[in-house]
Amino acid sequence: MYLASLIFLPYPHLLSRYDLGAEKLIAAEKPGQKIAVEIKSFIGASPVTDLENALGQYILYYDILTRLEPERRLYLAIRQETYSELFQEPVGKILLENQRLCLLVFDSKKEVVLQWIP
């Protein structure tokens, strides 16, 4: 199931405003926990601009999901390279310290999850 359909069904007017096809948005289950995963590629010219855009979408989905399915936890899925490039730097560490952002770090070649944060 795509998170886009999960979240935006009660808000159909939003579908015409946002391009939801650019990245994958999925609802899933982690053992013992309902989750939603927003997969971002971070392939633009500026990693910081990509981060700003990803955070804006994450906050939008987080706030709506909190209202519609409060038991489901939202994760931003990023490649290991993106994690090393952005989240090992001071700006990324600050974002992780406030504990609003949950990350799923994956190896894009092996297609395996490396870390769940937190």
Biopython code that builds the backbone (N, CA, C, O; Angstrom):
import numpy as np
from Bio.PDB.StructureBuilder import StructureBuilder

atoms = [
    (1, "MET", "N", (0.846, -1.176, 0.000)),
    (1, "MET", "CA", (0.000, 0.000, 0.000)),
    (1, "MET", "C", (0.891, 1.238, 0.000)),
    (1, "MET", "O", (1.871, 1.299, 0.742)),
    (2, "TYR", "N", (0.563, 2.200, -0.808)),
    (2, "TYR", "CA", (1.321, 3.440, -0.838)),
    (2, "TYR", "C", (0.827, 4.369, 0.252)),
    (2, "TYR", "O", (-0.376, 4.516, 0.467)),
    (3, "LEU", "N", (1.770, 4.994, 0.938)),
    (3, "LEU", "CA", (1.419, 5.930, 1.997)),
    (3, "LEU", "C", (0.601, 7.075, 1.431)),
    (3, "LEU", "O", (-0.283, 7.604, 2.106)),
    (4, "ALA", "N", (0.888, 7.460, 0.203)),
    (4, "ALA", "CA", (0.133, 8.553, -0.412)),
    (4, "ALA", "C", (-1.360, 8.249, -0.381)),
    (4, "ALA", "O", (-2.155, 9.124, -0.038)),
    (5, "SER", "N", (-1.752, 7.039, -0.729)),
    (5, "SER", "CA", (-3.171, 6.698, -0.695)),
    (5, "SER", "C", (-3.654, 6.563, 0.740)),
    (5, "SER", "O", (-4.793, 6.913, 1.050)),
    (6, "LEU", "N", (-2.803, 6.063, 1.607)),
    (6, "LEU", "CA", (-3.148, 5.911, 3.016)),
    (6, "LEU", "C", (-3.422, 7.270, 3.657)),
    (6, "LEU", "O", (-4.405, 7.438, 4.379)),
    (7, "ILE", "N", (-2.565, 8.214, 3.392)),
    (7, "ILE", "CA", (-2.675, 9.524, 4.036)),
    (7, "ILE", "C", (-3.688, 10.434, 3.358)),
    (7, "ILE", "O", (-4.496, 11.064, 4.039)),
    (8, "PHE", "N", (-3.663, 10.515, 2.051)),
    (8, "PHE", "CA", (-4.393, 11.578, 1.386)),
    (8, "PHE", "C", (-5.816, 11.229, 0.961)),
    (8, "PHE", "O", (-6.513, 12.087, 0.420)),
    (9, "LEU", "N", (-6.266, 9.998, 1.188)),
    (9, "LEU", "CA", (-7.648, 9.688, 0.849)),
    (9, "LEU", "C", (-8.646, 10.635, 1.505)),
    (9, "LEU", "O", (-9.578, 11.079, 0.834)),
    (10, "PRO", "N", (-8.490, 10.964, 2.791)),
    (10, "PRO", "CA", (-9.437, 11.892, 3.391)),
    (10, "PRO", "C", (-9.254, 13.332, 2.904)),
    (10, "PRO", "O", (-10.094, 14.189, 3.180)),
    (11, "TYR", "N", (-8.165, 13.600, 2.185)),
    (11, "TYR", "CA", (-7.855, 14.949, 1.721)),
    (11, "TYR", "C", (-7.611, 14.934, 0.213)),
    (11, "TYR", "O", (-6.506, 15.263, -0.219)),
    (12, "PRO", "N", (-8.608, 14.562, -0.610)),
    (12, "PRO", "CA", (-8.384, 14.392, -2.041)),
    (12, "PRO", "C", (-7.933, 15.662, -2.744)),
    (12, "PRO", "O", (-7.250, 15.583, -3.766)),
    (13, "HIS", "N", (-8.294, 16.827, -2.229)),
    (13, "HIS", "CA", (-7.873, 18.075, -2.869)),
    (13, "HIS", "C", (-6.354, 18.260, -2.826)),
    (13, "HIS", "O", (-5.812, 19.029, -3.620)),
    (14, "LEU", "N", (-5.662, 17.576, -1.923)),
    (14, "LEU", "CA", (-4.204, 17.687, -1.859)),
    (14, "LEU", "C", (-3.524, 16.945, -3.001)),
    (14, "LEU", "O", (-2.405, 17.290, -3.381)),
    (15, "LEU", "N", (-4.181, 15.935, -3.551)),
    (15, "LEU", "CA", (-3.560, 15.156, -4.621)),
    (15, "LEU", "C", (-3.220, 16.015, -5.823)),
    (15, "LEU", "O", (-2.222, 15.756, -6.497)),
    (16, "SER", "N", (-4.017, 17.023, -6.107)),
    (16, "SER", "CA", (-3.734, 17.869, -7.261)),
    (16, "SER", "C", (-2.630, 18.883, -6.966)),
    (16, "SER", "O", (-2.086, 19.475, -7.899)),
    (17, "ARG", "N", (-2.292, 19.094, -5.724)),
    (17, "ARG", "CA", (-1.286, 20.087, -5.364)),
    (17, "ARG", "C", (0.112, 19.519, -5.218)),
    (17, "ARG", "O", (1.088, 20.248, -5.394)),
    (18, "TYR", "N", (0.236, 18.258, -4.906)),
    (18, "TYR", "CA", (1.543, 17.681, -4.609)),
    (18, "TYR", "C", (1.862, 16.556, -5.573)),
    (18, "TYR", "O", (1.000, 15.736, -5.892)),
    (19, "ASP", "N", (3.097, 16.519, -6.033)),
    (19, "ASP", "CA", (3.550, 15.432, -6.895)),
    (19, "ASP", "C", (3.995, 14.290, -5.998)),
    (19, "ASP", "O", (5.090, 14.323, -5.436)),
    (20, "LEU", "N", (3.150, 13.284, -5.866)),
    (20, "LEU", "CA", (3.457, 12.178, -4.973)),
    (20, "LEU", "C", (4.132, 11.023, -5.698)),
    (20, "LEU", "O", (4.505, 10.034, -5.067)),
    (21, "GLY", "N", (4.294, 11.132, -7.014)),
    (21, "GLY", "CA", (4.866, 10.035, -7.775)),
    (21, "GLY", "C", (6.378, 10.056, -7.864)),
    (21, "GLY", "O", (6.972, 9.089, -8.340)),
    (22, "ALA", "N", (7.019, 11.124, -7.422)),
    (22, "ALA", "CA", (8.460, 11.255, -7.605)),
    (22, "ALA", "C", (9.260, 10.273, -6.764)),
    (22, "ALA", "O", (10.293, 9.782, -7.217)),
    (23, "GLU", "N", (8.822, 9.982, -5.584)),
    (23, "GLU", "CA", (9.533, 9.079, -4.685)),
    (23, "GLU", "C", (8.527, 8.067, -4.145)),
    (23, "GLU", "O", (7.319, 8.288, -4.220)),
    (24, "LYS", "N", (9.020, 6.972, -3.609)),
    (24, "LYS", "CA", (8.132, 5.950, -3.062)),
    (24, "LYS", "C", (7.701, 6.323, -1.654)),
    (24, "LYS", "O", (8.497, 6.802, -0.847)),
    (25, "LEU", "N", (6.433, 6.096, -1.379)),
    (25, "LEU", "CA", (5.858, 6.282, -0.056)),
    (25, "LEU", "C", (5.107, 4.999, 0.252)),
    (25, "LEU", "O", (4.124, 4.681, -0.418)),
    (26, "ILE", "N", (5.551, 4.266, 1.246)),
    (26, "ILE", "CA", (4.928, 2.969, 1.506)),
    (26, "ILE", "C", (4.530, 2.819, 2.967)),
    (26, "ILE", "O", (5.155, 3.382, 3.865)),
    (27, "ALA", "N", (3.484, 2.054, 3.175)),
    (27, "ALA", "CA", (3.091, 1.660, 4.523)),
    (27, "ALA", "C", (3.572, 0.228, 4.701)),
    (27, "ALA", "O", (3.481, -0.583, 3.780)),
    (28, "ALA", "N", (4.079, -0.077, 5.880)),
    (28, "ALA", "CA", (4.653, -1.402, 6.101)),
    (28, "ALA", "C", (4.556, -1.751, 7.575)),
    (28, "ALA", "O", (3.986, -1.006, 8.373)),
    (29, "GLU", "N", (5.121, -2.895, 7.918)),
    (29, "GLU", "CA", (5.193, -3.292, 9.317)),
    (29, "GLU", "C", (6.596, -3.725, 9.642)),
    (29, "GLU", "O", (7.183, -4.551, 8.941)),
    (30, "LYS", "N", (7.134, -3.168, 10.706)),
    (30, "LYS", "CA", (8.400, -3.585, 11.290)),
    (30, "LYS", "C", (7.963, -4.516, 12.414)),
    (30, "LYS", "O", (6.908, -4.276, 13.000)),
    (31, "PRO", "N", (8.701, -5.551, 12.743)),
    (31, "PRO", "CA", (8.233, -6.475, 13.780)),
    (31, "PRO", "C", (7.673, -5.749, 15.011)),
    (31, "PRO", "O", (8.389, -5.038, 15.717)),
    (32, "GLY", "N", (6.391, -5.948, 15.238)),
    (32, "GLY", "CA", (5.735, -5.373, 16.400)),
    (32, "GLY", "C", (5.381, -3.906, 16.281)),
    (32, "GLY", "O", (4.954, -3.300, 17.264)),
    (33, "GLN", "N", (5.546, -3.315, 15.105)),
    (33, "GLN", "CA", (5.316, -1.878, 14.971)),
    (33, "GLN", "C", (4.820, -1.550, 13.563)),
    (33, "GLN", "O", (5.379, -2.025, 12.575)),
    (34, "LYS", "N", (3.762, -0.732, 13.479)),
    (34, "LYS", "CA", (3.307, -0.238, 12.183)),
    (34, "LYS", "C", (4.184, 0.943, 11.802)),
    (34, "LYS", "O", (4.450, 1.822, 12.621)),
    (35, "ILE", "N", (4.631, 0.955, 10.549)),
    (35, "ILE", "CA", (5.483, 2.050, 10.093)),
    (35, "ILE", "C", (5.026, 2.545, 8.727)),
    (35, "ILE", "O", (4.298, 1.861, 8.008)),
    (36, "ALA", "N", (5.463, 3.729, 8.395)),
    (36, "ALA", "CA", (5.331, 4.282, 7.050)),
    (36, "ALA", "C", (6.731, 4.729, 6.661)),
    (36, "ALA", "O", (7.470, 5.267, 7.486)),
    (37, "VAL", "N", (7.093, 4.504, 5.406)),
    (37, "VAL", "CA", (8.447, 4.811, 4.953)),
    (37, "VAL", "C", (8.376, 5.712, 3.733)),
    (37, "VAL", "O", (7.723, 5.388, 2.742)),
    (38, "GLU", "N", (9.055, 6.842, 3.818)),
    (38, "GLU", "CA", (9.205, 7.760, 2.690)),
    (38, "GLU", "C", (10.625, 7.584, 2.169)),
    (38, "GLU", "O", (11.585, 7.866, 2.885)),
    (39, "ILE", "N", (10.769, 7.121, 0.931)),
    (39, "ILE", "CA", (12.089, 6.846, 0.364)),
    (39, "ILE", "C", (12.539, 8.051, -0.454)),
    (39, "ILE", "O", (11.843, 8.472, -1.377)),
    (40, "LYS", "N", (13.695, 8.601, -0.118)),
    (40, "LYS", "CA", (14.239, 9.769, -0.811)),
    (40, "LYS", "C", (15.598, 9.426, -1.401)),
    (40, "LYS", "O", (16.391, 8.698, -0.804)),
    (41, "SER", "N", (15.849, 9.969, -2.592)),
    (41, "SER", "CA", (17.083, 9.617, -3.303)),
    (41, "SER", "C", (18.230, 10.602, -3.097)),
    (41, "SER", "O", (19.388, 10.199, -3.203)),
    (42, "PHE", "N", (17.961, 11.868, -2.809)),
    (42, "PHE", "CA", (19.011, 12.870, -2.611)),
    (42, "PHE", "C", (19.994, 12.880, -3.782)),
    (42, "PHE", "O", (21.198, 12.709, -3.589)),
    (43, "ILE", "N", (19.479, 13.079, -4.993)),
    (43, "ILE", "CA", (20.340, 13.084, -6.179)),
    (43, "ILE", "C", (20.402, 14.451, -6.861)),
    (43, "ILE", "O", (20.934, 14.573, -7.965)),
    (44, "GLY", "N", (19.865, 15.470, -6.211)),
    (44, "GLY", "CA", (19.888, 16.810, -6.794)),
    (44, "GLY", "C", (21.279, 17.420, -6.747)),
    (44, "GLY", "O", (22.219, 16.815, -6.232)),
    (45, "ALA", "N", (21.398, 18.617, -7.289)),
    (45, "ALA", "CA", (22.685, 19.313, -7.342)),
    (45, "ALA", "C", (23.190, 19.690, -5.952)),
    (45, "ALA", "O", (24.398, 19.764, -5.727)),
    (46, "SER", "N", (22.264, 19.929, -5.018)),
    (46, "SER", "CA", (22.653, 20.344, -3.671)),
    (46, "SER", "C", (22.059, 19.396, -2.631)),
    (46, "SER", "O", (20.837, 19.305, -2.507)),
    (47, "PRO", "N", (22.905, 18.691, -1.885)),
    (47, "PRO", "CA", (22.389, 17.812, -0.830)),
    (47, "PRO", "C", (21.582, 18.570, 0.223)),
    (47, "PRO", "O", (20.626, 18.032, 0.782)),
    (48, "VAL", "N", (21.968, 19.824, 0.496)),
    (48, "VAL", "CA", (21.242, 20.608, 1.499)),
    (48, "VAL", "C", (19.844, 20.959, 0.986)),
    (48, "VAL", "O", (18.876, 20.909, 1.746)),
    (49, "THR", "N", (19.731, 21.311, -0.285)),
    (49, "THR", "CA", (18.413, 21.582, -0.867)),
    (49, "THR", "C", (17.557, 20.320, -0.855)),
    (49, "THR", "O", (16.369, 20.374, -0.539)),
    (50, "ASP", "N", (18.161, 19.186, -1.198)),
    (50, "ASP", "CA", (17.437, 17.912, -1.131)),
    (50, "ASP", "C", (16.954, 17.644, 0.291)),
    (50, "ASP", "O", (15.833, 17.177, 0.491)),
    (51, "LEU", "N", (17.797, 17.940, 1.276)),
    (51, "LEU", "CA", (17.433, 17.740, 2.678)),
    (51, "LEU", "C", (16.274, 18.653, 3.069)),
    (51, "LEU", "O", (15.333, 18.216, 3.732)),
    (52, "GLU", "N", (16.340, 19.912, 2.661)),
    (52, "GLU", "CA", (15.253, 20.848, 2.959)),
    (52, "GLU", "C", (13.931, 20.347, 2.382)),
    (52, "GLU", "O", (12.905, 20.377, 3.062)),
    (53, "ASN", "N", (13.953, 19.891, 1.138)),
    (53, "ASN", "CA", (12.732, 19.373, 0.505)),
    (53, "ASN", "C", (12.232, 18.110, 1.197)),
    (53, "ASN", "O", (11.033, 17.960, 1.434)),
    (54, "ALA", "N", (13.143, 17.213, 1.518)),
    (54, "ALA", "CA", (12.762, 15.968, 2.194)),
    (54, "ALA", "C", (12.158, 16.257, 3.565)),
    (54, "ALA", "O", (11.166, 15.638, 3.950)),
    (55, "LEU", "N", (12.750, 17.188, 4.297)),
    (55, "LEU", "CA", (12.225, 17.523, 5.625)),
    (55, "LEU", "C", (10.846, 18.156, 5.541)),
    (55, "LEU", "O", (9.980, 17.879, 6.371)),
    (56, "GLY", "N", (10.640, 19.005, 4.543)),
    (56, "GLY", "CA", (9.320, 19.607, 4.357)),
    (56, "GLY", "C", (8.260, 18.551, 4.111)),
    (56, "GLY", "O", (7.185, 18.598, 4.709)),
    (57, "GLN", "N", (8.553, 17.597, 3.233)),
    (57, "GLN", "CA", (7.610, 16.512, 2.974)),
    (57, "GLN", "C", (7.435, 15.640, 4.206)),
    (57, "GLN", "O", (6.318, 15.236, 4.532)),
    (58, "TYR", "N", (8.527, 15.348, 4.888)),
    (58, "TYR", "CA", (8.471, 14.502, 6.077)),
    (58, "TYR", "C", (7.557, 15.134, 7.130)),
    (58, "TYR", "O", (6.724, 14.446, 7.720)),
    (59, "ILE", "N", (7.709, 16.425, 7.363)),
    (59, "ILE", "CA", (6.880, 17.107, 8.363)),
    (59, "ILE", "C", (5.413, 17.078, 7.948)),
    (59, "ILE", "O", (4.538, 16.851, 8.784)),
    (60, "LEU", "N", (5.139, 17.306, 6.670)),
    (60, "LEU", "CA", (3.765, 17.244, 6.176)),
    (60, "LEU", "C", (3.162, 15.865, 6.431)),
    (60, "LEU", "O", (2.077, 15.754, 7.003)),
    (61, "TYR", "N", (3.862, 14.821, 6.008)),
    (61, "TYR", "CA", (3.360, 13.460, 6.184)),
    (61, "TYR", "C", (3.277, 13.086, 7.660)),
    (61, "TYR", "O", (2.323, 12.431, 8.080)),
    (62, "TYR", "N", (4.264, 13.496, 8.448)),
    (62, "TYR", "CA", (4.293, 13.202, 9.882)),
    (62, "TYR", "C", (3.055, 13.781, 10.572)),
    (62, "TYR", "O", (2.371, 13.090, 11.327)),
    (63, "ASP", "N", (2.781, 15.051, 10.301)),
    (63, "ASP", "CA", (1.662, 15.704, 10.974)),
    (63, "ASP", "C", (0.321, 15.095, 10.570)),
    (63, "ASP", "O", (-0.556, 14.916, 11.415)),
    (64, "ILE", "N", (0.155, 14.776, 9.292)),
    (64, "ILE", "CA", (-1.098, 14.161, 8.842)),
    (64, "ILE", "C", (-1.218, 12.740, 9.375)),
    (64, "ILE", "O", (-2.283, 12.335, 9.842)),
    (65, "LEU", "N", (-0.138, 11.989, 9.305)),
    (65, "LEU", "CA", (-0.150, 10.608, 9.784)),
    (65, "LEU", "C", (-0.422, 10.540, 11.288)),
    (65, "LEU", "O", (-1.111, 9.633, 11.754)),
    (66, "THR", "N", (0.110, 11.484, 12.036)),
    (66, "THR", "CA", (-0.123, 11.539, 13.479)),
    (66, "THR", "C", (-1.611, 11.671, 13.785)),
    (66, "THR", "O", (-2.100, 11.118, 14.770)),
    (67, "ARG", "N", (-2.317, 12.397, 12.948)),
    (67, "ARG", "CA", (-3.755, 12.560, 13.155)),
    (67, "ARG", "C", (-4.532, 11.330, 12.694)),
    (67, "ARG", "O", (-5.454, 10.890, 13.381)),
    (68, "LEU", "N", (-4.169, 10.766, 11.531)),
    (68, "LEU", "CA", (-4.956, 9.674, 10.953)),
    (68, "LEU", "C", (-4.610, 8.298, 11.498)),
    (68, "LEU", "O", (-5.495, 7.464, 11.691)),
    (69, "GLU", "N", (-3.340, 8.057, 11.744)),
    (69, "GLU", "CA", (-2.891, 6.753, 12.244)),
    (69, "GLU", "C", (-1.784, 6.970, 13.264)),
    (69, "GLU", "O", (-0.614, 6.727, 12.966)),
    (70, "PRO", "N", (-2.133, 7.422, 14.457)),
    (70, "PRO", "CA", (-1.109, 7.763, 15.443)),
    (70, "PRO", "C", (-0.231, 6.588, 15.868)),
    (70, "PRO", "O", (0.853, 6.793, 16.415)),
    (71, "GLU", "N", (-0.687, 5.366, 15.622)),
    (71, "GLU", "CA", (0.123, 4.201, 15.996)),
    (71, "GLU", "C", (1.201, 3.892, 14.956)),
    (71, "GLU", "O", (2.074, 3.060, 15.205)),
    (72, "ARG", "N", (1.153, 4.547, 13.801)),
    (72, "ARG", "CA", (2.121, 4.288, 12.727)),
    (72, "ARG", "C", (3.260, 5.298, 12.819)),
    (72, "ARG", "O", (3.028, 6.505, 12.892)),
    (73, "ARG", "N", (4.484, 4.798, 12.814)),
    (73, "ARG", "CA", (5.675, 5.652, 12.914)),
    (73, "ARG", "C", (6.255, 5.900, 11.521)),
    (73, "ARG", "O", (6.402, 4.970, 10.728)),
    (74, "LEU", "N", (6.580, 7.153, 11.234)),
    (74, "LEU", "CA", (7.102, 7.535, 9.924)),
    (74, "LEU", "C", (8.626, 7.517, 9.922)),
    (74, "LEU", "O", (9.269, 8.047, 10.829)),
    (75, "TYR", "N", (9.193, 6.898, 8.891)),
    (75, "TYR", "CA", (10.644, 6.861, 8.690)),
    (75, "TYR", "C", (10.994, 7.486, 7.350)),
    (75, "TYR", "O", (10.277, 7.305, 6.365)),
    (76, "LEU", "N", (12.088, 8.216, 7.317)),
    (76, "LEU", "CA", (12.670, 8.720, 6.080)),
    (76, "LEU", "C", (13.774, 7.751, 5.686)),
    (76, "LEU", "O", (14.759, 7.602, 6.410)),
    (77, "ALA", "N", (13.615, 7.089, 4.540)),
    (77, "ALA", "CA", (14.603, 6.102, 4.085)),
    (77, "ALA", "C", (15.624, 6.788, 3.183)),
    (77, "ALA", "O", (15.269, 7.445, 2.204)),
    (78, "ILE", "N", (16.905, 6.621, 3.532)),
    (78, "ILE", "CA", (17.985, 7.234, 2.758)),
    (78, "ILE", "C", (19.116, 6.232, 2.555)),
    (78, "ILE", "O", (19.290, 5.295, 3.335)),
    (79, "ARG", "N", (19.881, 6.454, 1.485)),
    (79, "ARG", "CA", (21.032, 5.595, 1.205)),
    (79, "ARG", "C", (22.130, 5.836, 2.244)),
    (79, "ARG", "O", (22.207, 6.909, 2.843)),
    (80, "GLN", "N", (22.968, 4.835, 2.443)),
    (80, "GLN", "CA", (24.104, 4.931, 3.366)),
    (80, "GLN", "C", (24.982, 6.133, 3.018)),
    (80, "GLN", "O", (25.461, 6.830, 3.912)),
    (81, "GLU", "N", (25.191, 6.376, 1.734)),
    (81, "GLU", "CA", (26.028, 7.499, 1.304)),
    (81, "GLU", "C", (25.440, 8.834, 1.746)),
    (81, "GLU", "O", (26.172, 9.728, 2.172)),
    (82, "THR", "N", (24.137, 8.968, 1.647)),
    (82, "THR", "CA", (23.464, 10.193, 2.083)),
    (82, "THR", "C", (23.591, 10.360, 3.588)),
    (82, "THR", "O", (23.844, 11.460, 4.080)),
    (83, "TYR", "N", (23.414, 9.270, 4.312)),
    (83, "TYR", "CA", (23.565, 9.324, 5.767)),
    (83, "TYR", "C", (24.965, 9.800, 6.140)),
    (83, "TYR", "O", (25.113, 10.671, 6.998)),
    (84, "SER", "N", (25.985, 9.244, 5.509)),
    (84, "SER", "CA", (27.366, 9.624, 5.816)),
    (84, "SER", "C", (27.644, 11.070, 5.438)),
    (84, "SER", "O", (28.340, 11.786, 6.158)),
    (85, "GLU", "N", (27.098, 11.493, 4.308)),
    (85, "GLU", "CA", (27.358, 12.841, 3.805)),
    (85, "GLU", "C", (26.647, 13.925, 4.609)),
    (85, "GLU", "O", (27.213, 14.993, 4.842)),
    (86, "LEU", "N", (25.415, 13.661, 5.035)),
    (86, "LEU", "CA", (24.618, 14.696, 5.694)),
    (86, "LEU", "C", (24.443, 14.508, 7.195)),
    (86, "LEU", "O", (24.530, 15.473, 7.954)),
    (87, "PHE", "N", (24.199, 13.287, 7.626)),
    (87, "PHE", "CA", (23.810, 13.082, 9.017)),
    (87, "PHE", "C", (24.980, 12.808, 9.949)),
    (87, "PHE", "O", (24.788, 12.673, 11.157)),
    (88, "GLN", "N", (26.177, 12.725, 9.413)),
    (88, "GLN", "CA", (27.374, 12.659, 10.251)),
    (88, "GLN", "C", (27.975, 14.052, 10.433)),
    (88, "GLN", "O", (28.934, 14.226, 11.185)),
    (89, "GLU", "N", (27.412, 15.031, 9.748)),
    (89, "GLU", "CA", (27.827, 16.428, 9.852)),
    (89, "GLU", "C", (26.986, 17.115, 10.926)),
    (89, "GLU", "O", (25.932, 16.606, 11.308)),
    (90, "PRO", "N", (27.451, 18.283, 11.421)),
    (90, "PRO", "CA", (26.719, 18.968, 12.504)),
    (90, "PRO", "C", (25.234, 19.206, 12.219)),
    (90, "PRO", "O", (24.403, 18.997, 13.104)),
    (91, "VAL", "N", (24.883, 19.636, 11.007)),
    (91, "VAL", "CA", (23.471, 19.907, 10.721)),
    (91, "VAL", "C", (22.632, 18.630, 10.837)),
    (91, "VAL", "O", (21.525, 18.665, 11.376)),
    (92, "GLY", "N", (23.139, 17.534, 10.349)),
    (92, "GLY", "CA", (22.418, 16.268, 10.441)),
    (92, "GLY", "C", (22.317, 15.757, 11.862)),
    (92, "GLY", "O", (21.289, 15.212, 12.265)),
    (93, "LYS", "N", (23.389, 15.935, 12.621)),
    (93, "LYS", "CA", (23.374, 15.499, 14.024)),
    (93, "LYS", "C", (22.328, 16.265, 14.824)),
    (93, "LYS", "O", (21.659, 15.696, 15.687)),
    (94, "ILE", "N", (22.192, 17.553, 14.536)),
    (94, "ILE", "CA", (21.173, 18.358, 15.221)),
    (94, "ILE", "C", (19.781, 17.804, 14.916)),
    (94, "ILE", "O", (18.949, 17.671, 15.813)),
    (95, "LEU", "N", (19.536, 17.484, 13.651)),
    (95, "LEU", "CA", (18.224, 16.946, 13.264)),
    (95, "LEU", "C", (17.920, 15.634, 13.972)),
    (95, "LEU", "O", (16.778, 15.382, 14.357)),
    (96, "LEU", "N", (18.931, 14.805, 14.140)),
    (96, "LEU", "CA", (18.719, 13.522, 14.815)),
    (96, "LEU", "C", (18.584, 13.686, 16.323)),
    (96, "LEU", "O", (17.843, 12.939, 16.963)),
    (97, "GLU", "N", (19.287, 14.651, 16.895)),
    (97, "GLU", "CA", (19.223, 14.861, 18.345)),
    (97, "GLU", "C", (17.841, 15.291, 18.811)),
    (97, "GLU", "O", (17.440, 14.959, 19.927)),
    (98, "ASN", "N", (17.101, 16.026, 17.976)),
    (98, "ASN", "CA", (15.776, 16.470, 18.424)),
    (98, "ASN", "C", (14.743, 15.343, 18.394)),
    (98, "ASN", "O", (13.630, 15.515, 18.890)),
    (99, "GLN", "N", (15.099, 14.200, 17.822)),
    (99, "GLN", "CA", (14.320, 12.958, 17.826)),
    (99, "GLN", "C", (12.940, 13.060, 17.187)),
    (99, "GLN", "O", (12.074, 12.230, 17.464)),
    (100, "ARG", "N", (12.720, 14.052, 16.344)),
    (100, "ARG", "CA", (11.470, 14.087, 15.579)),
    (100, "ARG", "C", (11.619, 13.294, 14.287)),
    (100, "ARG", "O", (10.653, 12.728, 13.776)),
    (101, "LEU", "N", (12.839, 13.261, 13.767)),
    (101, "LEU", "CA", (13.129, 12.596, 12.502)),
    (101, "LEU", "C", (13.587, 11.167, 12.752)),
    (101, "LEU", "O", (14.541, 10.932, 13.494)),
    (102, "CYS", "N", (12.904, 10.216, 12.129)),
    (102, "CYS", "CA", (13.313, 8.814, 12.197)),
    (102, "CYS", "C", (13.877, 8.426, 10.836)),
    (102, "CYS", "O", (13.275, 8.706, 9.800)),
    (103, "LEU", "N", (15.036, 7.781, 10.850)),
    (103, "LEU", "CA", (15.688, 7.387, 9.604)),
    (103, "LEU", "C", (15.745, 5.878, 9.460)),
    (103, "LEU", "O", (15.877, 5.140, 10.436)),
    (104, "LEU", "N", (15.642, 5.445, 8.219)),
    (104, "LEU", "CA", (15.930, 4.077, 7.835)),
    (104, "LEU", "C", (17.091, 4.221, 6.848)),
    (104, "LEU", "O", (16.922, 4.776, 5.762)),
    (105, "VAL", "N", (18.258, 3.724, 7.226)),
    (105, "VAL", "CA", (19.451, 3.826, 6.380)),
    (105, "VAL", "C", (19.620, 2.491, 5.668)),
    (105, "VAL", "O", (19.622, 1.436, 6.301)),
    (106, "PHE", "N", (19.763, 2.544, 4.329)),
    (106, "PHE", "CA", (19.852, 1.293, 3.578)),
    (106, "PHE", "C", (21.022, 1.296, 2.607)),
    (106, "PHE", "O", (21.512, 2.345, 2.191)),
    (107, "ASP", "N", (21.452, 0.092, 2.262)),
    (107, "ASP", "CA", (22.482, -0.117, 1.246)),
    (107, "ASP", "C", (21.746, -0.271, -0.076)),
    (107, "ASP", "O", (21.020, -1.245, -0.276)),
    (108, "SER", "N", (21.930, 0.683, -0.976)),
    (108, "SER", "CA", (21.168, 0.675, -2.227)),
    (108, "SER", "C", (21.609, -0.427, -3.187)),
    (108, "SER", "O", (20.820, -0.857, -4.029)),
    (109, "LYS", "N", (22.838, -0.886, -3.077)),
    (109, "LYS", "CA", (23.310, -1.961, -3.961)),
    (109, "LYS", "C", (22.799, -3.322, -3.497)),
    (109, "LYS", "O", (22.330, -4.126, -4.303)),
    (110, "LYS", "N", (22.894, -3.569, -2.196)),
    (110, "LYS", "CA", (22.448, -4.855, -1.645)),
    (110, "LYS", "C", (20.959, -4.862, -1.321)),
    (110, "LYS", "O", (20.360, -5.916, -1.105)),
    (111, "GLU", "N", (20.367, -3.654, -1.291)),
    (111, "GLU", "CA", (18.953, -3.493, -0.962)),
    (111, "GLU", "C", (18.612, -4.086, 0.397)),
    (111, "GLU", "O", (17.656, -4.849, 0.538)),
    (112, "VAL", "N", (19.412, -3.719, 1.393)),
    (112, "VAL", "CA", (19.168, -4.164, 2.765)),
    (112, "VAL", "C", (19.176, -2.962, 3.706)),
    (112, "VAL", "O", (19.856, -1.966, 3.460)),
    (113, "VAL", "N", (18.411, -3.076, 4.778)),
    (113, "VAL", "CA", (18.380, -2.044, 5.809)),
    (113, "VAL", "C", (19.621, -2.194, 6.675)),
    (113, "VAL", "O", (19.923, -3.285, 7.160)),
    (114, "LEU", "N", (20.335, -1.096, 6.865)),
    (114, "LEU", "CA", (21.535, -1.102, 7.698)),
    (114, "LEU", "C", (21.263, -0.588, 9.109)),
    (114, "LEU", "O", (21.833, -1.088, 10.078)),
    (115, "GLN", "N", (20.383, 0.419, 9.220)),
    (115, "GLN", "CA", (20.113, 1.034, 10.528)),
    (115, "GLN", "C", (18.694, 1.570, 10.589)),
    (115, "GLN", "O", (18.143, 2.036, 9.591)),
    (116, "TRP", "N", (18.118, 1.496, 11.771)),
    (116, "TRP", "CA", (16.875, 2.194, 12.100)),
    (116, "TRP", "C", (17.256, 3.236, 13.143)),
    (116, "TRP", "O", (17.809, 2.885, 14.185)),
    (117, "ILE", "N", (16.975, 4.506, 12.887)),
    (117, "ILE", "CA", (17.317, 5.577, 13.828)),
    (117, "ILE", "C", (16.053, 6.370, 14.101)),
    (117, "ILE", "O", (15.465, 6.833, 13.124)),
    (118, "PRO", "N", (15.579, 6.574, 15.287)),
    (118, "PRO", "CA", (15.892, 5.810, 16.483)),
    (118, "PRO", "C", (15.244, 4.451, 16.454)),
    (118, "PRO", "O", (15.404, 3.670, 17.392)),
]
sb = StructureBuilder()
sb.init_structure("model")
sb.init_model(0)
sb.init_chain("A")
sb.init_seg("    ")
for serial, (resi, resn, name, xyz) in enumerate(atoms, 1):
    if name == "N":
        sb.init_residue(resn, " ", resi, " ")
    sb.init_atom(name, np.array(xyz, "f"), 0.0, 1.0, " ", f" {name:<3s}", serial, name[0])
structure = sb.get_structure()
